[in-house]
Amino acid sequence: MTSGVETLQAFGPQPDAFDIVITDMTMPDMTGVELAKELMHLRSNIPIILVTGFSKLITAETAQEVGIREYLMKPIAIGDLSSAIRRVLDHDTEKEG
């Protein structure tokens, strides 16, 4: 998706169809944190990874307080992204088991 509004329109009718959401902090219509809050309102356990290049807007600590599972700073190496995805998905598997 290219905006938070577009993401909410896709997510809202079928929130259980998504395994993970990766969002940027800066995008049209709303911030990644605002999107994360809206998504978690619809499905509280949705794993969210937030990507940002502007560390002054949000910190890893404040992202975690909101419920965001992983916080990555740009530029992102593909290995770092794949590791974050694995951690988030493994964390959810541990909770189910």
C-alpha positions as a Markdown table, in Angstrom:
| # | Residue | x | y | z |
|---|---|---|---|---|
| 1 | Met | 0.0 | 0.0 | 0.0 |
| 2 | Thr | 1.1 | 3.6 | -0.5 |
| 3 | Ser | -0.8 | 5.3 | 2.3 |
| 4 | Gly | -2.1 | 4.6 | 5.8 |
| 5 | Val | -5.7 | 5.2 | 4.6 |
| 6 | Glu | -5.3 | 2.6 | 1.8 |
| 7 | Thr | -3.8 | 0.2 | 4.3 |
| 8 | Leu | -6.7 | 0.6 | 6.7 |
| 9 | Gln | -9.2 | 0.1 | 3.9 |
| 10 | Ala | -7.5 | -3.2 | 3.0 |
| 11 | Phe | -7.0 | -4.3 | 6.6 |
| 12 | Gly | -10.3 | -3.4 | 8.1 |
| 13 | Pro | -12.6 | -5.9 | 6.4 |
| 14 | Gln | -10.3 | -8.8 | 7.0 |
| 15 | Pro | -7.7 | -8.2 | 9.8 |
| 16 | Asp | -6.9 | -11.8 | 10.3 |
| 17 | Ala | -5.8 | -12.2 | 6.7 |
| 18 | Phe | -2.5 | -10.4 | 7.5 |
| 19 | Asp | 0.4 | -12.0 | 9.3 |
| 20 | Ile | 2.6 | -8.9 | 9.7 |
| 21 | Val | 2.6 | -5.2 | 8.8 |
| 22 | Ile | 5.8 | -3.3 | 7.8 |
| 23 | Thr | 5.2 | 0.4 | 7.7 |
| 24 | Asp | 7.3 | 3.6 | 7.3 |
| 25 | Met | 7.1 | 6.4 | 9.8 |
| 26 | Thr | 6.6 | 9.0 | 7.1 |
| 27 | Met | 3.8 | 8.4 | 4.5 |
| 28 | Pro | 0.7 | 10.2 | 3.2 |
| 29 | Asp | -2.3 | 10.9 | 5.4 |
| 30 | Met | -0.9 | 9.6 | 8.7 |
| 31 | Thr | 2.4 | 8.5 | 10.4 |
| 32 | Gly | 3.4 | 4.9 | 10.8 |
| 33 | Val | 2.7 | 5.2 | 14.5 |
| 34 | Glu | -0.8 | 6.5 | 13.9 |
| 35 | Leu | -1.4 | 3.6 | 11.4 |
| 36 | Ala | -0.1 | 1.1 | 14.0 |
| 37 | Lys | -2.5 | 2.4 | 16.6 |
| 38 | Glu | -5.4 | 2.1 | 14.2 |
| 39 | Leu | -4.4 | -1.4 | 13.1 |
| 40 | Met | -4.0 | -2.6 | 16.7 |
| 41 | His | -7.4 | -1.1 | 17.5 |
| 42 | Leu | -8.8 | -3.5 | 14.8 |
| 43 | Arg | -6.6 | -6.4 | 15.8 |
| 44 | Ser | -4.6 | -6.0 | 19.0 |
| 45 | Asn | -2.1 | -8.8 | 18.3 |
| 46 | Ile | -1.0 | -7.7 | 14.8 |
| 47 | Pro | 2.8 | -7.7 | 14.6 |
| 48 | Ile | 4.1 | -4.4 | 13.3 |
| 49 | Ile | 7.6 | -3.4 | 12.2 |
| 50 | Leu | 8.2 | 0.4 | 11.9 |
| 51 | Val | 10.9 | 1.7 | 9.6 |
| 52 | Thr | 12.1 | 5.3 | 9.9 |
| 53 | Gly | 14.9 | 7.6 | 8.9 |
| 54 | Phe | 13.9 | 10.3 | 11.3 |
| 55 | Ser | 15.0 | 9.1 | 14.8 |
| 56 | Lys | 13.9 | 12.5 | 16.3 |
| 57 | Leu | 10.2 | 11.8 | 15.6 |
| 58 | Ile | 10.1 | 8.4 | 17.4 |
| 59 | Thr | 12.5 | 6.2 | 19.4 |
| 60 | Ala | 12.7 | 2.5 | 19.7 |
| 61 | Glu | 11.3 | 2.9 | 23.3 |
| 62 | Thr | 8.3 | 4.9 | 22.3 |
| 63 | Ala | 7.6 | 2.6 | 19.4 |
| 64 | Gln | 7.6 | -0.3 | 21.8 |
| 65 | Glu | 5.3 | 1.5 | 24.3 |
| 66 | Val | 2.8 | 1.9 | 21.5 |
| 67 | Gly | 3.0 | -1.9 | 20.8 |
| 68 | Ile | 5.2 | -1.9 | 17.7 |
| 69 | Arg | 7.2 | -5.1 | 17.8 |
| 70 | Glu | 10.3 | -4.0 | 15.9 |
| 71 | Tyr | 11.9 | -0.6 | 15.1 |
| 72 | Leu | 14.4 | -0.3 | 12.2 |
| 73 | Met | 16.4 | 2.7 | 11.1 |
| 74 | Lys | 17.1 | 3.5 | 7.5 |
| 75 | Pro | 19.0 | 2.5 | 5.5 |
| 76 | Ile | 18.1 | -1.1 | 6.1 |
| 77 | Ala | 20.1 | -4.1 | 5.0 |
| 78 | Ile | 17.9 | -6.9 | 3.7 |
| 79 | Gly | 19.4 | -9.2 | 6.4 |
| 80 | Asp | 18.3 | -6.8 | 9.1 |
| 81 | Leu | 14.8 | -6.7 | 7.8 |
| 82 | Ser | 14.6 | -10.5 | 7.4 |
| 83 | Ser | 15.9 | -10.9 | 11.0 |
| 84 | Ala | 13.3 | -8.5 | 12.3 |
| 85 | Ile | 10.5 | -10.4 | 10.5 |
| 86 | Arg | 11.8 | -13.7 | 11.8 |
| 87 | Arg | 11.9 | -12.4 | 15.4 |
| 88 | Val | 8.4 | -11.0 | 15.2 |
| 89 | Leu | 6.9 | -14.2 | 13.7 |
| 90 | Asp | 8.9 | -16.4 | 16.1 |
| 91 | His | 7.6 | -14.4 | 19.0 |
| 92 | Asp | 4.0 | -14.9 | 17.9 |
| 93 | Thr | 4.6 | -18.7 | 17.4 |
| 94 | Glu | 6.1 | -18.9 | 21.0 |
| 95 | Lys | 3.0 | -17.3 | 22.4 |
| 96 | Glu | 0.7 | -19.7 | 20.6 |
| 97 | Gly | 2.7 | -22.8 | 21.7 |
